Amino acid sequence: MVVTGAKSEVDARTSAKKYARIVQKLGFQVHFKDFKIQNIVGSCDVKFPIRLEGISLSHSHFSNYEPELFPGLIYRMRQPKIVLLIFVSGKVVLTGAKSRKEIYEAFEQIYPVLTEFRKVG
């Protein structure tokens, strides 16, 4: 079973348990076990525009920026293993985390890069 859209780990677990209970009430034999978070997505707005071309050139081993295909820069962080979608507007989406801690670590690592490539004027 896959649960999407939950706002917290506790909400995801609660939703999975409720759904398992519904399936059980339909007469199926259900056991709730081995619950695991596979992917956490976070998003934020750094409140300043970003020069994506600059990041793409200086972090070419980690990033992919093809504005004709997709408006955001795709940044593949190695540790933690998180993928970030960074937009000129300053909006950032972080995905692929197994825990909140990984999301926070990834943002703390990328923030100095974002400020370095802040659009001025």
C-alpha positions in Angstrom: 0.0 0.0 0.0 1.2 3.5 -0.8 0.1 6.6 1.1 0.6 10.0 -0.5 -0.2 13.5 0.6 0.3 13.1 4.3 1.7 16.1 6.1 3.7 14.1 8.6 5.0 10.7 9.3 2.4 10.1 12.0 -0.4 11.1 9.5 1.0 8.6 7.0 1.0 5.8 9.5 -2.5 6.6 10.7 -3.8 6.7 7.2 -2.3 3.4 6.3 -3.7 1.8 9.5 -7.2 3.2 8.7 -7.1 1.9 5.2 -5.9 -1.5 6.3 -8.9 -1.6 8.8 -11.3 -0.8 5.9 -9.9 -3.6 3.8 -10.1 -5.9 6.8 -13.8 -5.0 7.3 -14.4 -6.0 3.7 -13.5 -9.5 4.7 -9.8 -9.7 3.6 -7.2 -11.0 6.0 -5.0 -8.0 6.7 -1.9 -7.6 8.9 -0.4 -4.1 9.5 3.4 -4.6 9.6 6.7 -3.3 8.2 5.4 0.2 7.8 8.2 2.3 6.2 8.6 5.8 4.9 10.0 5.6 1.4 10.0 9.3 0.2 9.6 12.6 2.0 9.1 15.8 0.0 9.7 19.3 1.3 9.3 22.7 -0.3 10.3 26.2 0.6 10.8 29.7 -0.7 14.1 31.4 0.0 12.5 34.8 -0.9 15.1 35.9 -3.5 15.7 35.1 -7.1 18.5 32.7 -8.1 20.9 32.6 -11.1 20.3 29.0 -12.2 22.9 29.2 -15.0 25.6 30.0 -12.5 24.8 27.0 -10.3 24.6 24.8 -13.4 28.1 25.9 -14.5 29.9 25.8 -11.1 28.1 22.6 -9.9 27.9 20.8 -13.2 28.6 17.4 -11.5 25.4 17.7 -9.5 23.1 19.7 -11.6 21.1 19.6 -14.8 19.6 22.8 -16.2 17.8 22.8 -19.6 15.3 25.6 -19.5 13.8 24.6 -22.9 12.7 21.3 -21.3 12.0 22.2 -17.7 12.1 25.6 -15.9 13.9 24.4 -12.8 17.5 23.3 -12.2 17.7 19.6 -11.0 20.4 19.3 -8.4 21.3 15.7 -7.3 22.9 15.9 -3.9 25.0 12.9 -3.0 25.0 13.1 0.8 22.3 13.1 1.9 20.9 11.5 -1.3 18.3 14.1 -2.1 17.1 15.6 -5.4 16.3 19.4 -5.3 14.3 21.3 -7.9 15.5 24.9 -7.8 13.6 27.6 -9.6 14.6 31.2 -10.6 11.8 32.5 -8.3 13.6 31.1 -5.2 11.2 28.2 -4.7 12.9 24.9 -3.9 11.5 21.4 -3.8 13.5 18.7 -2.0 12.6 15.0 -2.6 13.9 11.5 -2.0 14.5 11.8 1.7 13.8 8.9 4.1 13.6 11.2 7.1 13.0 14.9 8.0 16.6 15.1 9.2 17.8 14.5 5.6 15.5 17.2 4.3 16.9 19.7 6.8 20.5 18.6 6.2 20.1 19.0 2.4 18.6 22.5 2.8 21.4 23.6 5.1 23.9 22.4 2.5 22.3 24.0 -0.5 21.4 27.4 1.2 25.0 28.8 0.9 25.0 27.9 -2.8 21.7 29.6 -3.3 22.9 32.8 -1.6 26.1 32.7 -3.6 24.0 32.7 -6.8 21.4 35.2 -5.6 20.3 37.5 -8.5 21.1 41.1 -7.8 19.2 43.9 -9.3 
